[in-house]
């Protein structure tokens, strides 16, 4: 493996300064969206169902259809870039996510998001397979608490609950 001088710095080369190997992958961005990866985890745990089935509580990624009434939606949002590992050059970041639960009843929606978030709180270096790619969800952190969002506008007065999250995910 050869070394590459960072910034063509001759002083670093002479004094044994900062080098990176050419085999280094500088980015650690995922092939799939973080929302779809977390959705695979949630449906795999049986907390919610895949929209492709006719089961209760389907979980959609990035859109909320009009029917059925009791559903969940997960969105990608702004995350936090924590910096770069100076030993490896890998980007350290936490992906932003938002989960919204819509329910016909207030108590039903509150219970569903509470169970969902309690399960996400317990994630610790968990492997998830999405299509043919394996990911490790290192952790999921809540930003705040459950947020009752009131009634869904222009609908049958269904209740909305939201939660904002940060997740650390890497592709294996």
DANORSUL-V708855 format. One record per pair of residues at least 6 apart in sequence whose ideal C-beta (glycine too) atoms are under 7 Angstrom apart, sorted by the first residue. I is the first residue (numbers start at 1). J is the second residue. D is the distance in whole Angstrom. If there is no record, write none. Layout:
I_J_D / I_J_D
This chain:
1_21_5 / 1_22_7 / 1_23_6 / 2_22_6 / 3_19_4 / 3_21_6 / 4_19_7 / 4_20_6 / 4_22_6 / 5_12_6 / 5_13_5 / 5_19_7 / 6_12_7 / 6_18_5 / 6_19_7 / 6_20_6 / 9_17_7 / 11_17_7 / 12_18_5 / 20_89_6 / 24_88_7 / 24_89_5 / 26_89_5 / 27_91_6 / 28_90_5 / 28_91_5 / 28_170_6 / 30_37_7 / 30_135_7 / 30_169_6 / 30_171_5 / 31_133_6 / 31_171_6 / 32_130_5 / 32_133_6 / 33_76_5 / 34_76_6 / 34_95_4 / 34_97_6 / 34_167_6 / 34_169_6 / 35_61_5 / 35_62_6 / 35_74_5 / 35_75_6 / 35_76_5 / 35_97_6 / 36_61_5 / 36_130_6 / 37_128_6 / 37_130_5 / 37_135_5 / 37_169_6 / 38_74_6 / 38_97_6 / 38_167_6 / 39_59_5 / 39_61_5 / 39_74_5 / 40_128_5 / 40_130_4 / 41_126_7 / 41_128_5 / 41_137_6 / 42_48_5 / 42_59_6 / 42_116_7 / 43_49_6 / 43_50_5 / 43_59_6 / 44_128_7 / 45_119_6 / 47_115_7 / 47_116_5 / 47_119_6 / 48_57_5 / 48_58_7 / 48_59_4 / 48_72_5 / 49_55_4 / 49_56_6 / 49_57_6 / 49_58_5 / 49_59_7 / 50_58_7 / 51_58_4 / 51_60_6 / 56_70_7 / 57_70_6 / 57_71_7 / 57_72_6 / 57_112_7 / 58_71_5 / 59_72_4 / 59_74_6 / 60_71_6 / 60_73_5 / 61_74_6 / 62_75_6 / 62_76_7 / 63_73_7 / 64_71_7 / 64_73_4 / 64_100_7 / 64_102_7 / 69_102_7 / 69_104_4 / 69_158_6 / 70_102_7 / 70_103_5 / 70_104_6 / 70_108_7 / 71_102_5 / 72_99_6 / 72_100_7 / 72_101_5 / 73_100_5 / 74_97_6 / 74_99_5 / 75_97_7 / 75_98_5 / 76_96_7 / 76_97_6 / 77_96_4 / 77_97_6 / 77_98_5 / 78_96_5 / 79_93_6 / 79_94_5 / 79_95_4 / 79_96_4 / 79_166_7 / 80_93_6 / 80_94_5 / 80_166_6 / 81_91_7 / 81_93_5 / 82_92_4 / 82_93_6 / 82_94_7 / 83_92_5 / 84_90_7 / 84_91_6 / 84_92_6 / 85_92_6 / 94_166_4 / 94_167_6 / 94_168_5 / 95_166_7 / 95_167_5 / 95_169_6 / 96_166_6 / 97_165_4 / 97_167_6 / 98_162_6 / 98_164_5 / 99_116_7 / 99_162_7 / 99_163_5 / 99_165_7 / 100_160_6 / 100_162_5 / 101_109_5 / 101_112_5 / 101_113_4 / 101_161_5 / 102_109_7 / 102_152_6 / 102_158_5 / 102_160_5 / 103_109_3 / 103_112_6 / 103_158_6 / 103_159_5 / 104_158_6 / 106_159_5 / 109_159_5 / 109_161_5 / 110_161_6 / 113_146_6 / 113_161_5 / 113_163_6 / 114_146_7 / 117_142_6 / 117_146_7 / 117_163_6 / 120_140_4 / 120_165_7 / 123_137_5 / 123_139_6 / 123_140_5 / 124_139_6 / 125_136_6 / 125_138_6 / 126_137_5 / 127_134_6 / 127_136_6 / 128_135_5 / 128_137_6 / 133_171_6 / 134_172_4 / 135_169_6 / 135_170_7 / 135_171_5 / 135_172_7 / 136_169_7 / 136_170_5 / 136_172_6 / 137_167_6 / 137_169_5 / 138_168_4 / 138_169_7 / 138_170_7 / 139_168_5 / 140_165_5 / 140_167_5 / 141_165_7 / 141_166_5 / 142_163_6 / 142_165_6 / 143_164_4 / 143_165_7 / 143_166_6 / 144_164_6 / 146_161_6 / 146_163_6 / 147_161_7 / 147_162_5 / 147_163_6 / 148_161_6 / 149_160_4 / 149_161_6 / 149_162_5 / 150_160_7 / 151_157_5 / 151_158_7 / 151_159_6 / 152_158_5 / 152_160_5
